[in-house]
Amino acid sequence: MAKKALVLAGGFPQIALLEELRKRGIFTVLADYYENPVAKPYADLFYRASTLDVEAITDIAKKEKVDFLITACTDQALLTVARVSEALGLPCYIDYQTALNVTNKQYMKKVFNQYNISTAKHVIMAELDMARLDGMRYPLIVKPVDCNSSKGVKRVENDEELKVAFDTAIKLSRTDTALVEEFIDGEELSVDIYVEEGVAHVLSVSILDKIADNDKFVIFRGRYSSEKLERVHELVRGIAQQIADAFKLKNSPMLIQMISDGERAFVLEFSARTGGGVKYLLIKKASGFDVISAVVDLTLGKRPHVQKVTPENKHIVNEFIYCKPGRFDRLEGFEELKSEGTISDYYLFKWKGAEFDTIENSGDRIAGFTVQADTTEELYQKHVRAVDNMRVLDDCGNDMMRKDLLTIF
């Protein structure tokens, strides 16, 4: 009898996960908060349920008699997978306590300090106590301790801005707790790792470009460069090994967000998962390692092996598209750009009829595309042609794409 899997979250990465499970002959049940998430057509069965609702997910798992629960590229769904799996005695590559530890910034920062892992000076509070911030300098960063996709993350320049941002972060936090830390200037890196038998292997290092906004941190581009990887490889690998040892990760994907000046690096946060969006595709192009397949293997009790290959290109760039207010209808020009080789692929993260208002976090992106090249000149030319020849149309036929955000490298 075929195995049955309950997949949590219906975003773009779950499409690849559902396809991988189907390829292995596994029946798939998908659960997601939205009525028509993009991954829904790829599942054998769908339940509309929040992936944060442990009771509802437990009921679905019992009703469908699933053999295991699984997700990819999302923190909070991973926490639910670990918790329900442990309660029902089902397999999971990470236990609930570890999942809790790596998704809560309060515990995370405590361990960073214990193991001398470089991180920003910070304070964690349930109520704003200005006295505890004595000695910390503006600008400061405020974050809920247990959210992802940059939700509630704000940069503040003074006491008044701090009070507003702190109140927002507390409301978004499930534990009513927020982190306040000093802002560190430098290049933000997104580092994807696979820990194999306790050894951290660096799969890719991307530079994150964010929308030019004084208080928000919304990613619009991830730039992989094989040259950059060579320059910082030992630095980030050493930090990754420190984290794997500190959190006792044996076999697991890992994502680290850090700030680096090329000589030093400060860890912002990390998680025992692969980066979201289309990061799993970038990793495969950069290292040859299939992290989606690896997560399935781990859940089924197998041990993936990292055997790096030469990157497909020296430069691999993922561009993310945001929109003006409106109701999404369709993409235009993307398939033609892919056919002619200007872009290597494109991705739709939302569904027809999705409504857009303001841009608050990375979850507000509508689509994305990848440009690959071996020289910066070729990369530049492809980028310009792509942006000039693609459109995101609303239900009135107007282009709602924020092309102004896709700045030149």
C-alpha positions in Angstrom: 0.0 0.0 0.0 1.3 3.4 -1.0 2.5 5.7 1.8 0.6 8.9 2.5 2.2 12.3 3.4 0.6 15.4 4.9 2.4 18.4 3.4 2.1 21.7 5.3 2.0 25.1 3.5 1.0 25.5 -0.1 3.6 28.0 -1.3 5.9 27.7 -4.3 8.6 25.4 -2.7 5.8 22.9 -1.8 5.2 22.4 -5.5 8.6 20.8 -5.8 8.0 18.9 -2.6 4.7 17.5 -3.8 6.2 16.5 -7.1 9.1 14.8 -5.4 6.7 12.8 -3.2 4.5 11.9 -6.2 7.6 10.7 -8.1 8.2 8.3 -5.2 4.6 7.0 -5.4 3.5 8.7 -2.2 -0.1 10.0 -1.9 -0.1 13.7 -0.9 -2.5 15.6 1.4 -1.9 19.3 1.5 -2.9 21.7 4.2 -2.8 25.5 3.9 -4.6 28.6 5.3 -5.6 29.9 1.9 -8.4 28.5 -0.2 -6.4 28.3 -3.4 -2.6 28.3 -2.7 -0.3 27.8 -5.7 0.6 24.3 -4.7 -3.0 23.0 -4.4 -3.3 21.6 -8.0 -0.2 19.4 -7.3 -1.7 17.6 -4.3 -3.9 14.5 -4.3 -6.1 16.0 -1.5 -6.5 19.4 0.0 -7.6 20.7 3.4 -8.0 24.4 4.2 -6.4 24.7 7.6 -3.7 27.0 9.1 -0.3 25.3 9.4 -0.1 27.0 12.8 -3.2 25.3 14.1 -1.7 22.3 15.8 -5.1 20.8 16.7 -6.4 21.0 13.2 -3.3 19.6 11.7 -3.3 16.7 14.2 -7.0 16.0 13.3 -6.2 15.9 9.6 -3.2 13.6 10.2 -5.3 11.2 12.2 -8.3 11.3 9.8 -6.1 10.6 6.8 -3.9 8.0 8.6 -0.8 9.6 7.2 2.6 8.0 7.4 4.4 11.2 8.0 4.1 15.0 7.9 6.6 17.2 6.0 7.2 20.7 4.8 10.0 22.7 3.1 11.5 26.2 3.3 9.2 27.6 6.1 10.0 28.0 9.8 6.6 28.0 11.5 5.2 25.0 9.5 8.3 23.1 10.4 7.6 23.7 14.1 4.1 22.2 13.6 5.4 19.2 11.6 7.9 18.5 14.5 5.3 18.9 17.2 2.5 16.8 15.6 5.0 14.1 14.4 6.3 13.7 17.9 2.8 13.6 19.4 1.7 10.9 16.9 4.9 8.9 16.9 5.6 9.7 13.2 9.1 10.2 11.7 10.6 13.7 11.4 14.2 14.8 10.8 14.1 17.2 13.7 12.6 16.8 17.1 10.1 19.3 18.5 12.4 20.9 21.1 15.1 21.5 18.5 12.6 22.9 16.1 11.4 25.2 18.9 14.9 26.3 19.7 15.8 27.2 16.1 12.6 29.2 15.4 12.6 31.3 18.5 15.1 34.2 18.4 15.1 34.5 22.2 16.6 31.0 22.7 18.7 31.4 19.6 20.5 34.5 20.8 21.0 32.9 24.2 22.9 30.0 22.6 24.8 32.3 20.4 26.1 34.1 23.5 26.9 30.8 25.3 29.0 29.5 22.3 30.6 32.8 21.4 28.9 33.0 18.0 29.2 36.6 16.8 25.9 38.4 16.8 24.5 42.0 17.3 24.2 43.4 20.8 20.6 42.8 21.7 17.8 42.8 24.4 14.7 40.6 24.4 11.6 41.9 26.2 7.9 41.3 26.7 7.5 44.9 27.7 9.5 47.9 26.5 12.0 48.9 29.2 14.2 51.7 28.0 16.6 51.3 30.8 17.6 47.9 29.4 18.7 49.6 26.2 21.3 51.7 28.0 24.5 51.7 26.0 22.8 50.6 22.7 23.0 53.1 19.9 20.5 54.0 17.2 19.6 52.9 14.6 18.1 49.8 16.2 16.3 46.8 14.7 13.0 45.5 16.2 11.8 42.0 15.5 9.1 39.6 16.9 11.0 36.6 18.3 9.0 34.0 16.4 8.0 35.3 12.9 9.6 34.8 9.5 9.4 36.5 6.1 10.6 39.8 7.7 7.2 40.2 9.3 7.3 43.0 11.9 11.0 43.7 11.4 11.6 47.5 11.5 14.6 49.8 11.7 14.1 52.7 14.1 16.0 55.9 14.6 14.6 57.3 17.8 12.6 56.5 21.0 9.2 57.3 19.4 9.8 55.0 16.4 11.0 52.3 18.8 7.8 52.4 20.8 5.6 52.0 17.7 7.7 49.2 16.2 8.0 47.4 19.5 4.2 47.4 20.0 3.7 46.0 16.4 6.3 43.3 17.0 4.7 42.2 20.2 1.3 41.9 18.5 2.8 39.7 15.8 4.7 37.5 18.2 2.9 34.3 19.3 4.8 34.6 22.6 4.2 38.3 23.0 8.0 38.9 23.0 10.2 41.1 20.8 13.9 41.5 20.2 15.7 44.8 19.9 19.2 44.8 18.5 21.8 47.2 17.2 22.0 47.7 13.5 25.1 46.4 11.8 26.2 47.9 8.5 27.6 45.6 5.9 26.7 43.1 3.2 23.8 40.8 4.1 24.5 37.2 3.2 22.1 34.3 3.0 24.0 31.1 3.5 22.6 27.7 2.7 24.2 24.7 4.5 23.6 21.0 4.6 24.8 19.3 7.8 25.8 15.7 7.1 26.7 13.6 10.1 27.4 16.7 12.1 29.6 18.3 9.4 28.5 21.6 7.9 28.8 21.8 4.1 28.4 25.2 2.5 26.1 24.9 -0.6 25.6 28.5 -1.6 26.2 32.1 -0.4 23.9 34.7 -1.8 24.0 38.5 -1.4 20.6 39.9 -0.4 19.4 43.2 -2.0 16.5 44.9 -0.2 14.1 47.5 -1.1 15.5 51.0 -0.4 13.3 51.8 2.6 14.5 53.3 5.9 12.5 51.0 8.1 11.6 47.8 6.3 13.7 44.9 5.1 12.0 43.4 2.0 14.2 41.3 -0.2 13.9 41.9 -3.9 17.0 40.0 -5.1 19.3 37.2 -4.2 22.7 37.2 -6.0 24.9 34.1 -6.0 28.5 34.6 -7.2 31.0 31.7 -7.3 33.7 34.3 -6.8 32.0 35.6 -3.6 31.6 32.0 -2.4 35.4 31.5 -2.8 36.2 34.6 -0.8 34.0 34.0 2.2 33.7 30.2 2.2 36.0 29.4 5.2 34.5 32.3 7.2 30.9 31.2 6.8 31.7 27.5 7.0 33.4 28.0 10.4 30.3 29.9 11.7 28.0 27.2 10.3 30.0 24.5 12.1 29.8 26.5 15.4 26.0 26.7 15.0 25.6 23.0 14.1 27.6 22.0 17.1 25.8 24.5 19.5 22.3 23.3 18.5 23.4 19.7 18.1 22.3 19.4 14.5 23.3 16.0 13.0 21.6 15.7 9.6 19.7 18.7 8.5 19.4 21.6 6.0 20.3 25.0 7.5 19.9 28.6 6.6 22.0 31.4 8.1 21.4 35.1 7.7 24.5 37.1 8.4 26.1 40.5 7.9 29.7 40.5 6.7 32.4 43.0 5.7 34.5 40.3 4.1 36.7 39.9 7.2 34.2 39.4 9.9 30.6 38.2 10.1 27.7 38.6 12.5 24.9 36.1 12.6 21.4 37.7 12.5 19.5 34.4 12.8 19.3 30.9 11.4 16.9 28.0 10.9 17.1 24.2 10.4 15.6 24.5 6.9 16.3 25.6 3.4 15.8 29.2 2.4 12.3 30.1 1.1 11.0 31.2 -2.3 13.1 29.6 -5.0 16.3 29.2 -3.0 16.1 25.4 -3.4 16.5 25.9 -7.1 19.5 28.3 -6.7 21.2 25.8 -4.4 20.8 23.0 -7.0 22.2 25.3 -9.7 25.1 26.4 -7.5 26.1 23.1 -5.9 24.2 20.2 -7.6 22.6 19.3 -4.2 18.8 18.7 -4.2 17.6 19.9 -0.8 14.0 19.0 -1.5 14.9 15.4 -2.2 17.2 15.5 0.8 14.4 16.5 3.2 12.2 13.6 1.9 15.1 11.2 2.3 15.7 12.4 5.9 12.1 12.0 6.8 12.1 8.5 5.4 15.2 7.5 7.4 17.7 7.8 4.6 21.0 9.8 4.7 21.7 12.1 1.8 25.3 12.7 0.8 26.8 16.1 -0.3 28.9 15.8 -3.4 29.3 19.3 -4.8 29.6 19.9 -8.5 30.6 22.9 -10.6 28.0 25.7 -10.6 26.0 26.1 -13.8 27.2 29.7 -14.1 29.5 32.2 -12.2 26.4 34.4 -11.6 23.0 33.1 -10.7 20.5 35.8 -9.7 16.9 35.4 -8.4 14.8 38.5 -8.9 11.5 39.0 -7.0 8.6 41.0 -8.3 6.3 43.2 -6.2 3.2 45.0 -7.4 1.2 48.2 -7.2 -2.2 47.9 -5.5 -4.7 45.8 -7.5 -6.0 42.4 -8.3 -3.7 40.0 -10.2 -4.8 38.5 -13.4 -1.8 37.1 -15.4 1.9 37.3 -16.4 2.9 38.5 -19.9 6.2 38.1 -21.7 7.8 35.7 -19.2 7.5 32.5 -21.4 9.0 34.3 -24.4 12.0 35.6 -22.3 12.6 32.0 -21.1 12.3 30.5 -24.6 15.0 33.0 -25.9 17.3 32.3 -23.0 17.2 35.8 -21.4 15.9 34.3 -18.2 16.4 30.7 -17.2 13.1 30.3 -15.4 10.3 32.2 -13.8 7.9 31.5 -10.9 4.5 32.5 -9.8 4.0 32.8 -6.0 0.4 34.0 -6.0 -2.8 33.0 -7.7 -5.2 34.6 -10.2 -7.4 37.1 -8.3 -4.8 37.7 -5.5 -5.2 41.2 -4.2 -2.2 43.5 -3.5 -2.0 46.6 -1.4 1.2 47.7 0.4 4.6 46.0 0.5 5.3 45.0 4.0 7.4 41.8 3.9 8.9 39.2 1.5 5.6 37.3 1.5 4.1 40.1 -0.6 6.1 39.2 -3.7 3.9 38.0 -6.6 6.5 36.3 -8.9 10.2 35.9 -9.6 12.6 35.0 -12.3 16.2 33.8 -12.6 19.0 35.3 -14.7 22.3 33.3 -15.2 25.5 34.5 -16.8 29.3 34.1 -16.7 30.2 37.8 -16.9 28.7 40.9 -15.2 28.2 42.5 -18.6 26.1 39.5 -19.8 24.2 39.6 -16.5 23.4 43.3 -16.9 22.2 42.9 -20.5 19.9 40.0 -19.6 18.5 41.9 -16.6 17.6 45.0 -18.6 16.0 43.0 -21.4 14.0 41.0 -19.0 12.6 43.9 -17.0 11.8 45.8 -20.2 9.8 43.0 -21.7 7.8 41.5 -18.9 4.5 42.6 -17.4 2.3 41.7 -14.5 -1.3 42.5 -15.5 -4.2 43.3 -13.2 -7.9 42.4 -14.0 -8.2 45.6 -16.0 -5.2 44.8 -18.2 -2.9 47.4 -16.5 0.7 46.6 -15.7 0.9 46.5 -11.9 4.6 45.4 -11.8 6.9 47.6 -9.7 9.7 47.8 -12.2 11.3 50.7 -10.3 12.2 48.2 -7.5 14.3 46.0 -9.8 17.4 48.3 -9.8 20.6 47.5 -11.7 23.2 45.6 -9.8 
